Structure formats: C-alpha cells, structure tokens
C-alpha cells in the first residue's frame, strides 16, 4: 500500500497544479470595444454581446459580436490593445488591423487573445474598412 501511495502522490500533486489557473492572480478581467475613425460606423455596426474569460492556455480571450444593421454588406477592421493589471500596455507583435466581412443584416464575432498571461484588460477598436 505504501508503495502505491509513493507512486500516486506525484500524480495527484501534478493534477492539482494542472487545475489551477495562473492568470487568476493577475486581477479581474475586463474588456471594452469602441468605434474609431468614420462617424457613420455606429449607424451601421452595433457592438454587442461582449465576453472575456481565460482560455484553455490561461491567456485571456476577449470577444465581441459585430452586428451589421444595414441591408448592404460591409467590411470592417478591428485591432486589440491589451493591458496588465496596473494599466500598462502589453506590447504585441500581432497588433495590426484585421479585416472582417459582414453580410447585410448579419453578425460576426471577433476575438482577440492576450499576448501573454499578464494581460487582463482588452480595448478593441473597430473601424470601417477603407478597401
């Protein structure tokens, strides 16, 4: 019996460590989405159903639903800025505008994954695509 416990103890400890979330210690998660650029975008695109949580890799994941309220198809672009618990922007090499096509009277979720585990707050910027 002692021999069995000797072999099982490290496995039980490993299981307990694997279930803990390293990101939870970095503070509360938050996210906001806002329009930038053209003033007419808020007449066309509605920002709705925002979600933020820790993903499978313990990195924060922020998602917002873009709703095209117009009958015409539209192309928009979005990019995310991530910040740590102290409000310092976390640098990311992937911070560039990403294009999304949304059919008329349709919706599309857009998602951003934090660049590291310290990033706990996301600001998502949305604009009409110029091309």
C-alpha positions as CSV (number, residue, x, y, z in Angstrom):
1,X,0.0,0.0,0.0
2,X,2.8,2.4,0.9
3,X,4.4,1.7,-2.4
4,X,1.2,2.6,-4.3
5,X,0.9,5.9,-2.4
6,X,4.6,6.7,-3.2
7,X,3.8,6.4,-7.0
8,X,0.4,8.1,-6.8
9,X,1.4,11.2,-4.7
10,X,3.3,12.9,-7.5
11,X,0.5,12.3,-9.9
12,X,-2.1,13.7,-7.5
13,X,0.1,16.8,-7.0
14,X,0.5,17.2,-10.7
15,X,-3.2,17.0,-11.2
16,X,-3.8,19.7,-8.6
17,X,-1.3,22.1,-10.2
18,X,-2.8,21.5,-13.7
19,X,-6.2,22.5,-12.5
20,X,-5.1,25.9,-11.1
21,X,-5.3,29.0,-13.2
22,X,-2.1,31.1,-13.3
23,X,-4.0,34.0,-14.8
24,X,-6.5,34.4,-12.0
25,X,-3.8,36.0,-9.7
26,X,-3.3,38.9,-12.2
27,X,-6.6,40.7,-11.3
28,X,-10.1,41.0,-12.7
29,X,-10.6,40.6,-16.5
30,X,-12.3,43.4,-18.4
31,X,-12.8,44.4,-22.0
32,X,-14.3,47.3,-24.0
33,X,-15.0,47.8,-27.6
34,X,-15.2,51.2,-29.3
35,X,-15.5,52.8,-32.7
36,X,-12.6,54.7,-34.3
37,X,-12.5,56.8,-37.5
38,X,-15.6,57.4,-39.5
39,X,-18.5,58.8,-37.5
40,X,-21.1,56.8,-39.6
41,X,-19.9,53.4,-38.4
42,X,-22.2,53.5,-35.3
43,X,-25.2,53.8,-37.7
44,X,-24.1,50.6,-39.5
45,X,-22.4,48.4,-36.9
46,X,-23.6,47.6,-33.4
47,X,-21.1,46.3,-30.9
48,X,-22.9,43.7,-28.7
49,X,-22.5,40.6,-26.6
50,X,-19.1,41.2,-25.1
51,X,-17.3,38.3,-23.3
52,X,-14.0,37.9,-21.7
53,X,-12.6,34.8,-19.9
54,X,-9.4,32.8,-19.5
55,X,-8.9,30.4,-22.4
56,X,-7.5,26.9,-22.3
57,X,-4.0,28.2,-22.2
58,X,-4.6,30.6,-19.3
59,X,-4.4,33.5,-21.6
60,X,-7.3,36.0,-21.5
61,X,-9.7,35.9,-24.5
62,X,-12.0,38.8,-25.4
63,X,-14.8,38.5,-27.9
64,X,-17.4,41.0,-29.2
65,X,-20.2,40.4,-31.6
66,X,-20.3,42.9,-34.6
67,X,-23.9,43.3,-35.8
68,X,-24.4,44.8,-39.3
69,X,-27.7,46.7,-39.0
70,X,-27.6,47.8,-42.7
71,X,-29.0,45.8,-45.7
72,X,-25.7,46.2,-47.6
73,X,-22.7,44.1,-47.0
74,X,-19.9,45.9,-45.1
75,X,-16.2,45.4,-44.4
76,X,-14.8,46.5,-41.1
77,X,-11.4,46.2,-39.4
78,X,-10.5,45.7,-35.8
79,X,-7.4,45.5,-33.6
80,X,-6.9,45.0,-29.9
81,X,-4.8,46.7,-27.2
82,X,-4.1,44.6,-24.1
83,X,-3.1,46.0,-20.7
84,X,-1.8,44.4,-17.5
85,X,-3.4,44.8,-14.0
86,X,-1.5,48.1,-13.4
87,X,-2.8,49.5,-16.7
88,X,0.5,49.3,-18.6
89,X,0.0,48.3,-22.3
90,X,1.4,44.9,-23.1
91,X,3.3,45.0,-26.4
92,X,2.3,42.6,-29.1
93,X,3.8,41.9,-32.4
94,X,0.3,40.8,-33.7
95,X,-1.3,44.2,-33.0
96,X,-2.5,45.0,-36.5
97,X,-5.8,45.7,-38.2
98,X,-7.7,42.6,-39.1
99,X,-10.4,42.7,-41.8
100,X,-13.9,41.2,-41.4
101,X,-16.6,41.0,-44.0
102,X,-20.2,41.1,-42.6
103,X,-23.2,40.4,-44.8
104,X,-26.2,42.7,-44.6
105,X,-28.4,42.1,-41.6
106,X,-25.9,39.6,-40.2
107,X,-23.4,39.4,-37.4
108,X,-19.8,38.2,-36.9
109,X,-17.9,37.5,-33.7
110,X,-14.4,38.9,-33.5
111,X,-11.9,37.5,-30.9
112,X,-8.6,38.6,-29.5
113,X,-6.3,36.5,-27.4
114,X,-4.0,38.2,-24.9
115,X,-0.3,38.3,-25.9
116,X,0.8,36.9,-22.5
117,X,-0.6,35.8,-19.1
118,X,-0.2,39.3,-17.5
119,X,-2.7,40.9,-20.0
120,X,-6.1,41.2,-18.2
121,X,-7.8,44.1,-19.9
122,X,-8.6,44.5,-23.6
123,X,-9.6,47.5,-25.6
124,X,-10.9,46.6,-29.1
125,X,-11.0,49.3,-31.8
126,X,-13.4,48.9,-34.7
127,X,-13.5,51.0,-37.9
128,X,-15.0,50.8,-41.4
129,X,-12.5,49.3,-43.9
130,X,-11.1,51.7,-46.4
131,X,-10.7,49.0,-49.1
